[in-house]
């Protein structure tokens, strides 16, 4: 357990310090009231066996269901950057649960951040205008209550970007 925390702290700003040459791969325009835009659908390109670290810049996180939950079998680290420290107790519960799965959750609070972005260490970046809070509240006993595919959305734009590495860098990494 101590090793997990030591590794997380040692590489604390690894993704944040890297310079990315990003190319827009896809832009999704979600209209008010649309359904079919679950997190699984939005993040499908980035969730793969190479994914080990996710950095979530979400300044206005307010509810627990805004946490990104992935099915990446090699995920080892989530860094959450948010303004909201009132969720600290709930996030600590989540942190403890993730530790049992060998995933370290690092929480950073900043009162000056505004932009929303999710960066995967495998080269995928997601910019969502409304952040992770693009779902409308559903009434009880409706399909959207438990299945995000059926949840109605607020209007927003999702930009899906991919890190483009120069050819020489790709070749040197494969040697």
C-alpha positions in Angstrom: 0.0 0.0 0.0 2.8 2.4 0.9 4.5 1.6 -2.4 1.3 2.6 -4.3 1.2 6.0 -2.6 5.0 6.5 -3.1 4.7 5.8 -6.8 1.7 8.1 -7.1 3.4 11.0 -5.3 6.6 10.5 -7.3 4.8 10.8 -10.6 2.2 13.3 -9.3 2.4 15.7 -12.2 3.6 13.4 -14.9 0.7 14.0 -17.3 0.3 17.6 -16.3 3.9 18.4 -17.2 3.9 16.7 -20.6 3.5 18.9 -23.7 0.8 17.5 -26.0 0.4 17.9 -29.7 -3.3 17.1 -29.8 -5.4 16.6 -32.9 -9.2 16.8 -32.9 -10.5 13.3 -33.7 -14.2 13.7 -33.1 -16.6 16.3 -31.9 -19.9 15.2 -30.5 -22.7 17.8 -30.2 -25.2 16.7 -27.6 -28.6 18.5 -27.8 -30.7 19.2 -24.8 -32.7 16.1 -23.9 -30.7 13.7 -26.0 -30.0 10.2 -24.7 -27.4 7.6 -25.6 -24.3 9.5 -24.4 -23.2 7.4 -21.4 -19.7 7.7 -20.1 -18.9 4.4 -21.7 -19.9 5.7 -25.1 -18.0 9.0 -24.7 -14.8 7.4 -23.4 -14.8 4.2 -25.6 -11.8 5.2 -27.6 -9.6 5.9 -24.6 -10.4 2.8 -22.5 -7.8 0.2 -23.5 -5.1 -2.0 -22.0 -2.5 0.8 -22.2 -4.5 3.1 -19.9 -2.9 3.3 -16.5 -3.5 6.9 -15.4 -6.4 9.3 -15.8 -6.3 13.0 -14.8 -9.8 14.6 -14.4 -9.9 18.4 -14.2 -13.5 18.9 -13.0 -13.8 22.2 -11.0 -17.5 22.0 -10.3 -17.9 18.4 -9.2 -20.9 18.2 -7.0 -22.3 14.7 -7.0 -20.9 11.3 -6.7 -22.1 10.0 -10.0 -19.8 12.5 -11.8 -16.8 10.3 -11.0 -15.4 8.6 -14.1 -15.6 4.9 -13.7 -13.6 2.9 -16.3 -13.2 -0.7 -17.2 -9.5 -0.3 -18.0 -8.0 -3.4 -16.5 -4.5 -1.8 -16.1 -5.8 1.4 -14.5 -3.6 2.2 -11.5 -4.1 5.9 -10.8 -6.8 8.6 -11.0 -5.9 12.2 -10.3 -9.0 14.4 -9.6 -8.5 18.2 -9.7 -11.6 20.0 -8.4 -12.6 23.2 -6.5 -15.1 21.4 -4.3 -13.6 20.2 -1.1 -17.0 19.6 0.6 -17.0 16.1 -1.1 -13.8 15.2 0.7 -15.4 12.6 3.0 -17.1 10.8 0.1 -14.0 11.0 -2.0 -12.0 9.5 0.8 -14.5 6.6 0.9 -13.9 6.2 -2.8 -10.2 6.4 -2.4 -10.3 3.6 0.2 -12.4 1.4 -2.1 -10.0 2.0 -5.0 -7.0 1.1 -2.9 -8.4 -2.4 -2.5 -8.4 -2.6 -6.3 -4.8 -1.3 -6.4 -5.9 2.0 -7.8 -4.6 5.2 -6.2 -6.9 8.3 -6.1 -5.2 11.6 -5.7 -7.4 14.6 -5.0 -6.2 18.1 -5.7 -8.2 21.2 -4.8 -7.8 24.5 -6.6 -10.1 27.6 -6.2 -8.8 29.2 -9.4 -9.4 26.4 -12.0 -12.2 26.6 -14.5 -11.6 24.5 -17.5 -12.8 20.9 -17.7 -10.7 18.2 -19.2 -10.1 14.4 -18.9 -6.6 13.2 -19.9 -5.7 9.6 -20.3 -2.0 8.6 -20.3 -2.5 6.6 -23.5 -2.8 9.8 -25.5 -6.6 10.5 -25.4 -8.0 13.8 -24.1 -11.6 14.7 -23.7 -13.0 18.2 -23.3 -16.6 18.4 -22.3 -18.2 21.9 -22.2 -20.3 21.0 -19.1 -17.7 18.7 -17.6 -18.9 15.3 -16.3 -22.1 17.0 -15.2 -24.0 16.7 -18.5 -26.8 14.4 -17.3 -30.2 15.7 -16.2 -31.7 14.3 -13.0 -34.0 11.4 -13.6 -37.2 10.6 -11.8 -37.3 7.4 -9.8 -38.5 4.3 -11.6 -37.4 5.5 -15.0 -34.9 3.8 -17.3 -32.5 6.7 -17.0 -32.3 6.3 -13.2 -29.9 3.4 -13.3 -28.7 3.2 -16.9 -26.7 6.1 -18.3 -27.6 5.2 -21.9 -31.2 6.3 -21.1 -30.3 9.4 -19.1 -31.3 12.7 -20.7 -28.5 15.1 -21.3 -28.0 18.8 -21.1 -26.8 20.5 -24.2 -23.0 20.4 -24.5 -20.1 19.7 -26.9 -17.6 16.9 -26.4 -14.2 17.3 -28.2 -12.2 14.0 -28.4 -8.5 14.6 -29.0 -5.6 12.3 -29.6 -1.9 13.0 -28.9 0.0 13.0 -32.2 3.7 12.0 -31.8 6.3 12.9 -34.4 7.4 10.0 -36.5 11.0 10.1 -35.1 9.6 9.9 -31.5 7.4 6.9 -32.5 10.4 5.1 -34.1 12.7 5.8 -31.1 10.0 4.4 -28.7 9.7 1.2 -30.8 13.5 0.5 -30.9 
